[in-house]
Amino acid sequence: MLLEDTALAPRFDPALLGGVTVLEGRAAVLDVTAWAGALYRPAQEPICRTTALRAIPYYAWDNREAGAMTVWVRR
């Protein structure tokens, strides 16, 4: 999830796909470690942590190996 004040910076990576500009920054993700392997737990506010975000242009996707893809990012 992108926060309102998320700063994204373009960076050219010559080693990626023969050279491509990516966007880099920080994003919030749900911290699934709070589940501690339990199937059920009391309801509570979601716990988030931040992680590095690297957005690769959609046009370059087909040039990568198979893997998960998110086209839209929650804000």
Kinemage of the C-alpha trace (Angstrom):
@kinemage 1
@onewidth
@group {chain A} dominant
@subgroup {mainchain}
@vectorlist {calphas} color= white
{ca met a 1} P 0.000 0.000 0.000
{ca leu a 2} L 1.339 3.437 -0.880
{ca leu a 3} L 0.937 6.062 1.805
{ca glu a 4} L -0.076 9.612 0.886
{ca asp a 5} L 3.415 10.956 1.631
{ca thr a 6} L 5.287 8.151 -0.164
{ca ala a 7} L 8.217 9.507 -2.134
{ca leu a 8} L 9.089 7.545 -5.266
{ca ala a 9} L 12.297 8.211 -7.159
{ca pro a 10} L 13.118 7.090 -10.693
{ca arg a 11} L 16.413 5.239 -11.120
{ca phe a 12} L 17.913 3.833 -14.295
{ca asp a 13} L 19.168 0.274 -13.779
{ca pro a 14} L 21.459 -0.691 -16.676
{ca ala a 15} L 21.722 -4.312 -15.454
{ca leu a 16} L 17.947 -4.933 -15.503
{ca leu a 17} L 16.490 -6.157 -18.816
{ca gly a 18} L 19.218 -4.454 -20.820
{ca gly a 19} L 18.533 -1.112 -19.116
{ca val a 20} L 15.226 0.121 -17.701
{ca thr a 21} L 14.057 2.940 -15.438
{ca val a 22} L 12.351 1.761 -12.246
{ca leu a 23} L 10.608 3.629 -9.437
{ca glu a 24} L 11.934 3.024 -5.925
{ca gly a 25} L 10.638 3.994 -2.515
{ca arg a 26} L 8.972 2.557 0.587
{ca ala a 27} L 5.547 0.909 0.942
{ca ala a 28} L 3.428 -0.451 3.790
{ca val a 29} L 2.663 -4.175 3.904
{ca leu a 30} L 0.538 -6.231 6.266
{ca asp a 31} L 2.700 -7.892 8.917
{ca val a 32} L 1.542 -11.511 8.732
{ca thr a 33} L 3.913 -12.571 11.519
{ca ala a 34} L 1.296 -11.242 13.977
{ca trp a 35} L -0.777 -14.345 13.189
{ca ala a 36} L 1.928 -16.573 14.716
{ca gly a 37} L 0.574 -19.623 12.868
{ca ala a 38} L -2.873 -19.360 14.454
{ca leu a 39} L -5.921 -20.113 12.324
{ca tyr a 40} L -8.162 -17.800 14.392
{ca arg a 41} L -7.447 -14.842 16.653
{ca pro a 42} L -9.346 -11.922 18.182
{ca ala a 43} L -10.118 -9.065 15.795
{ca gln a 44} L -7.674 -6.172 15.967
{ca glu a 45} L -6.349 -3.347 13.849
{ca pro a 46} L -4.047 -4.596 11.099
{ca ile a 47} L -0.355 -4.284 11.883
{ca cys a 48} L 1.729 -2.916 9.025
{ca arg a 49} L 5.452 -2.564 8.461
{ca thr a 50} L 7.378 -0.777 5.742
{ca thr a 51} L 9.440 -2.445 3.055
{ca ala a 52} L 11.397 -1.452 -0.023
{ca leu a 53} L 9.301 -0.970 -3.170
{ca arg a 54} L 10.660 -1.344 -6.689
{ca ala a 55} L 8.179 -0.766 -9.506
{ca ile a 56} L 9.181 -2.138 -12.905
{ca pro a 57} L 7.365 -0.709 -15.963
{ca tyr a 58} L 4.509 -2.866 -17.225
{ca tyr a 59} L 5.940 -3.005 -20.765
{ca ala a 60} L 9.033 -4.782 -19.417
{ca trp a 61} L 7.108 -7.483 -17.536
{ca asp a 62} L 7.092 -10.035 -20.337
{ca asn a 63} L 10.894 -9.960 -20.394
{ca arg a 64} L 11.171 -11.383 -16.872
{ca glu a 65} L 10.872 -14.899 -15.535
{ca ala a 66} L 7.478 -16.195 -14.334
{ca gly a 67} L 6.246 -14.688 -11.067
{ca ala a 68} L 3.520 -12.708 -9.342
{ca met a 69} L 2.548 -9.310 -10.703
{ca thr a 70} L 0.527 -6.456 -9.253
{ca val a 71} L -0.739 -3.949 -11.802
{ca trp a 72} L -2.568 -1.656 -9.388
{ca val a 73} L -1.138 -0.572 -6.043
{ca arg a 74} L -3.462 0.319 -3.184
{ca arg a 75} L -3.219 3.864 -1.866
